[in-house]
Amino acid sequence: MSDTPTVTSRIPGFYKKSIRDRLARMVETGLLSPASRAFLERGGGLESDVADRMSENVIGCHGLPLGIALNFRVNHRDVLVPMAVEEPSVVAAASNAARIVRMTGGFFGEASPPVMTTQVQLDGVPDAARAPARILAARERLLAAADAAIPGMVHRGGGCRDVDVRVLDEREGVIVLHLYVEVGNAMGANVVDTVAEAVAPLVQDLVGGEVGLRILSNLPLRRTVRVECDVSADAVGGAPLADGVVRASRFAELDPFRAVTHNKGVMNGVDAVALAMGQDWRSIEAGAHAYAAVSGVYRPLCVWVRTDTGLHGRLEMPLAVGTVGGSTRVHQGVRAGFELMQVDSAAELAVIMGAAGVASNLAALKALAGDGIQRGHMRLHHRKQALAEESARRHLEGGGQ
Ligand code: MEV
């Protein structure tokens, strides 16, 4: 990315500016295309014909505020983080936490190779106990058949890397074949669904039974992201508050009821970026919570421990995201997001989304361990409430019921 301008994500006072001035500041980065700029200046509504082709029975567009989370530094690079979210305080909280984290170098993370999991179900397989061995003996043939079904992806460096088989019910002969497919910078759902459908008849020939479902798993255990950061105790507000964050994290490790809320706080960041960047947030949500429970106990996705100087945070979760396909080319707001974020790969996007999750989690725990969440939250909530009352008044004045 040597020919693209270097941006700073540190823009003091951004929140105090008008929307028009904030947009002008984004234009100054030199990253926004004229089409994205015009789209945002119009308020970010999709053209009706675009909306009509994206979904069915369309009657309009559903808008969400699009904000920029600031102060993010991820793997030594300043990055602007677009977030689409209706909940007040999510963008401000993430920006505040990112400011604290950048004082000690920012976020560091890596994504595993982009390997998706797809499943082929077989029922009524005779001698199910021996089916895995028979299928695995044909491993190379299955990998070749899978690759033959996705020549474009193979050409781009992807392809089927591995298979395994699980016996789900020996008596009923229910087995499932997993195929692990590297999908490059795509989210990969279509690619792996194609693979599952192509390979299913071969597996049936090998072991008999009846083919059932052929579809990706939204628990892509081989496509994960890890993000870590250090923060100083001073930056979070002192040693007692740092201790409070660790106690809060421990609470989530010990109690699924708390872990769910803790993870909701993580997903405030992850989902807001997912929406802004046109990602399949339903699959991300499904995978995140399944991963949290994969040990048999529902656990926090991000944990915090005390260090000599402050805190160390670590997040690990599956994250199937893409920088190509889906709505990445179709939706002008998503294009604007990509222009501002400047990511080269799905892996880089995943790390930034993970960083947004860590920041959101830190902000929540810091507030909860201190004064509580309500003071800051309610201030923004009242602002939204006032807006709701004003909208209702306008609706009535306009003859609404
Ligand atoms: C609210 O959107 C998210 C929090 O409940 C997360 C948490 O409790 O950690 C504040």
Boltz pocket constraint, residues with backbone or C-beta under 6 A from the ligand:
constraints:
  - pocket:
      binder: B
      contacts: [[A, 87], [A, 261], [A, 262], [A, 263], [A, 264], [A, 265], [A, 266], [A, 268], [A, 361], [A, 364], [A, 365], [A, 368], [A, 373]]
      max_distance: 6.0
